[in-house]
Amino acid sequence: MTSDVLVMGGGATGQLAAAYLGKRFPNLKVAVVEGPRKNRPIVGESLVEVSVDFMFELGLGAYLVENHYPKYGLTYYFKPNIDDPADRTYVVDEIPTAPLILSFQINRFTFDREVRDRNLENGVQLIDGSVMGVDINSCSGLHVVTVQGSDGERRMLSARWLVDATGRNRVLAKQLQLQETVKEQKNVFWFRMMKFNPEILTCIARCQLSRPE
């Protein structure tokens, strides 16, 4: 089977990449290789504004508003000396008003399923299997990907372009020796508030919020 673009990996990143390519270049034949759904840790429940803007562009705005929780950026903590893990000094920056672009706290299971179903409706071909090997720029002039299906049978897929969305497997990064060790310290904290009134954010900069004794 030959595609214009073959996306390796059927998680959120791969499905969103396929959704964008199908919308931006409707004449391209896009396929996604998605492996078996295993019980693995899922990250990406807490979105940021730039990713939400991208999802609105894909037509997912109404779906996010109606099915997932809005998230407001209240306080940001910046570490001046990022290279020193022992330095616990932080600079605190509070957002003065509600952001013009919302972000969301999403349920990754329902979100991933929604994007996948939309891709099917929009003509993206989903291929059941796991990527076993990649022959870049083969003699045919195309990239050839070996995929093993859930039935154990192997097949060869070819494409003009490849998108590596295999996550922790990093198929192309390992093959092309592009892996780099991440040295930065990364910490993320989030919380949910019941019956939160976003109007409170409009007066953070000018109101003195009293703290209970």
C-alpha angles and dihedrals in degrees: 000000000000126000134177090227126017116194112203108210130039101214125109094287094050095044093047090049090052091047092053094046092048091051098040096042107025093174094062121098105232125190132180125207107211122185129209116301105249130182097261131150110274122212130184102066092128109065129198127219097259093054091047090052088054092050091049087055088055091054096256096118099100091043092054094047094048100040110029139052121264114234125206123204103234107166134008124202118204122192111217095200103041093169094062112071090184092060106092095184116127136179113222122214121181122200109241098208141015109284118256089230116048125221126207145220103223139192101238095203096057093036094052090048092051094052091046093051091048091051090053090051091049095054102261109148115229116206121198110224150077125263109247101173145348129219106198117208095356123191089274090063091245132097111256120208124193112216128187115207127215087261090061094249118133124218136179120237125188130199141169092229134022130208115198108213096149093123114201091011091064093192099181095033091058095043093049093038092238097137117127129188113243109228100175121106111240126191127166128186128183139166142186125234125202118225091001115180109214090200086079089072093062093067102040091103095050105027127082105222109208118225118219115245 
